[in-house]
Amino acid sequence: MNTSEKPQVIVIGAGLGGLSAAISLASEGFPVTILEKNDKVGGKLNILRQDGFSFDLGPSILTMPHIFEALFTRAGRRMSDYLTIQTVEPHWRNFFEDGATIDLCADPEAQRRELDKLGPEVHAQFQRFMDYSQKLGQLTEAGYFKHGLETVLDLVRFHGLGSLGFDLFRNMDQGVRRYIKHPKLADILNYFIKYVGASPYTAPALMNLLPYVQYHYGLWYAPGGMYALAEALLRLAAELGVEVRVNAEVTAIEHANGKANGVRLSDGSQLKADILVSNMEVIPAMKRLLNSAPEQLHKMRRFQPTCSGLVLHLGVNRLYPQLAHHNFFYSQDSRKHFAAVFEERRLSEDPTIYLVAPCKSDPNIAPPGCEIIKILPHIPHLDPERPLSDADYLALRERVLVKLERMGLTDLRQHIVTEDMWTPLDIEQRYYSNQGSIYGVISHRTLNLGLKAPRRDSQIGNLYYVGGSVNPGGGMPMAALSGQLARDRILADLFPGAG
């Protein structure tokens, strides 16, 4: 079948999931058009250049680069011709209120030396935990990732009794504490949950696969900023004939009798399509584009949004040599911090803070003698029953900066020369994410066992979803994988038995 005979595809949104789906389908000969409401591709992988500083507004960590490499390989290209990436070492630095610092390192001997700071038994505990993490990771890769499994029934059919290996009856924190006795190391391993924006006290123990993913595949950075990845994917898409239209907002999906036939744009124009792929999160798409009935939305209640964040991008006119590229500054009471954000839905009085100092790897993205400090404490998503004001967010900003100064970033506030701040409302308005969620659908042991929404719409057979709200979930590699799995599902639906 040649390209002209294959169904016309429209992809709504040019985030990583949308770009991946477009590239994956174009590689199979489908004619594809991407419609993006904003002025550039990348979705949450975004960039701001301001006063000589280049800020990555979204994701800061690249893991599992082989998932992105697969997009280029299937198209007959090499990713290295489009994008340069380099490893980050140490992976990240952990700061505690008592002055202790512990690095996570790719090098095994360096990692042993760091953990020995906590006591003679800690490294052995860590090794036993990492064996457990590896088993979870390899089990997940074999089915959930490779074959696009989407439901508990899918998992049981594929793995049989092996499904018990997912540690189904514990939460993430309980999984950690089976092996780890030292409270600092437990806090560090629990905070791998940052990748998916959940709480280790309610997320399934399966999320303990995240350390395996990081150690096995490494941490990577793209010189010039992570947005270089979006630019590389855009170039590949263009070479494959994908039509990319920015400033083109889709306001409705046209459908009848269980079949989508096109979209309506904000300017009133209509475009026809045989297959639609939505990179808008499932629940916002149901509300904004499909005008779904309340009973349909009620069926999706287990797919609640992840947390949001207060995102500060600071340009400072000095260097902080104690920082690594990636850093965490821990709450004195991590359980209390997570309870505030995920159970009480309020701003933590003493948050754990993720801080990125990318100039440690790439000094050219800031003026000489300056560096970038990106700060992200997790905070509740938007909730009309517990509204937060601008004053609340500004008070949290002050608490965070005071905490960082107390923990060693001397006079940080006095050295800020340029700043950009995002609240959950900004995130919702820019990306139409569900209630300002950063990572899509929450990973929750009792709500959804960590599973996300299905990739194909339950009512409209030729409408598919990609991105952080569908399986396999949030984060850059998972968004890219969702696009490839959507391709596989579309091919299976169009050509049953062909595989």
Secondary structure by P-SEA (a helix, b strand, c coil): ccccccbbbbbccccaaaaaaaaaaaaaccbbbbbbccccccccccccccccccccccccccccaaaaaaaaaaacccccccbbbbbbcccbbbbcccbbbbbbcccaaaaaaaaaccccaaaaaaaaaaaaaaaaaaaaaacccccccccaaaaaaacccccccccccccaaaaaacccccaaaaaaaaacccccccccccccccccaaaaaaaabbbbbcccccaaaaaaaaaaaaaabbbbbcccccccccccccccccccccccbbbbbcbbbbcccaaaaaaccccccaaaaaaaccccccbbbbbbbbbbcccccccccbbbbbbccaaaaaaacccccccccccbbbbbcccccccccccccbbbbbbbbbbbcccccccccaaaaaaaaaaaaaaaaaaccccccccccccccccaaaaaaaccccccccccccccccccccccccccccccccbbbbcccccccccaaaaaaaaaaaaaaaaaaaccccc
